[in-house]
Amino acid sequence: MSDLHALKDGLVVTAFWQANPGEADAVRAIVREFLPQAQREPGVRAFQIHQSLAEPEKFFFYEVFKDEAAFAEHQQTEHFKTLIAGQALPKLAKRERTQHRFV
């Protein structure tokens, strides 16, 4: 991963998750296991996951990938398929993702 000054040319992906009632602790445990694996992917320039202090069932993802291909590769990794698609997504009430470019 790079420092913030080196991120200007990547694809930014943001995600907002809301865990189902009673599932926030389980979702937090899953993303804590997932995060270091995602951060080590070769196409990842930055990857952070945050949990709301006021509303612990809400999570915010900030991700910067080298390009669209790196984002596509990220979604094909074993840790994404197992931890995110297989374990976390079924525990969510809401999931929103958007893609952005630096200006």
C-alpha positions in Angstrom: 0.0 0.0 0.0 1.1 3.5 -0.7 1.0 6.7 1.2 -1.8 9.2 0.6 0.2 11.3 -1.8 0.7 8.4 -4.2 -3.0 7.6 -4.6 -4.1 10.2 -7.2 -4.4 7.9 -10.2 -6.3 5.0 -8.8 -9.9 3.8 -8.8 -11.6 4.7 -5.5 -14.3 2.4 -4.2 -16.4 3.3 -1.2 -18.9 1.0 0.5 -21.4 1.5 3.3 -22.6 -1.6 5.1 -25.3 -1.9 7.8 -25.3 -5.1 9.7 -28.5 -6.9 10.6 -29.6 -6.5 14.2 -27.3 -8.4 16.5 -24.7 -9.1 13.8 -22.4 -6.1 14.2 -19.8 -8.0 16.3 -19.8 -10.9 13.8 -19.3 -8.5 10.9 -16.5 -6.7 12.7 -14.7 -10.0 13.3 -15.0 -11.0 9.7 -13.7 -7.7 8.3 -10.9 -7.7 10.8 -9.8 -11.0 9.4 -10.3 -9.9 5.8 -8.6 -6.5 6.0 -4.9 -7.4 6.2 -5.4 -9.9 3.4 -7.0 -7.2 1.2 -4.3 -4.7 2.0 -1.6 -7.1 0.8 -3.1 -7.5 -2.7 -0.8 -6.3 -5.4 -3.4 -4.0 -7.0 -4.4 -2.4 -3.7 -3.0 1.1 -3.1 -5.1 1.8 0.1 -7.8 -0.2 1.9 -9.4 0.8 5.2 -12.5 -0.3 7.0 -14.2 1.8 9.7 -17.0 1.1 12.1 -19.2 3.9 13.3 -18.9 4.9 17.0 -22.5 6.2 17.2 -24.1 3.4 15.2 -21.9 0.3 15.6 -23.9 -1.7 13.0 -22.6 0.7 10.3 -19.3 0.2 8.5 -17.5 2.4 5.9 -15.0 1.0 3.5 -12.5 3.3 1.6 -10.5 1.4 -1.0 -8.1 2.6 -3.7 -7.1 0.2 -6.5 -4.5 0.6 -9.2 -7.3 0.3 -11.8 -10.5 -1.4 -12.7 -8.7 -4.7 -13.4 -7.2 -4.7 -9.9 -10.7 -4.1 -8.4 -12.0 -7.1 -10.5 -9.1 -9.2 -9.3 -9.9 -8.3 -5.7 -13.4 -9.6 -6.0 -12.0 -13.0 -7.3 -9.6 -13.6 -4.4 -10.3 -16.5 -2.1 -10.5 -14.2 1.0 -13.1 -12.0 -0.7 -15.2 -15.0 -1.8 -14.9 -16.8 1.6 -15.1 -13.9 4.1 -17.1 -11.2 2.3 -19.4 -13.0 -0.1 -19.7 -16.2 1.9 -19.8 -14.9 5.5 -20.3 -11.1 5.8 -22.9 -10.3 3.1 -25.5 -12.7 4.5 -25.3 -10.7 7.8 -26.0 -7.3 6.2 -29.3 -5.4 6.1 -27.8 -2.9 3.6 -24.8 -2.6 1.2 -24.0 0.3 -1.0 -20.9 0.6 -3.2 -19.8 3.5 -5.4 -16.7 4.0 -7.7 -14.9 7.3 -8.0 -12.0 9.0 -9.8 -9.6 11.5 -8.3 -10.0 15.0 -9.6 
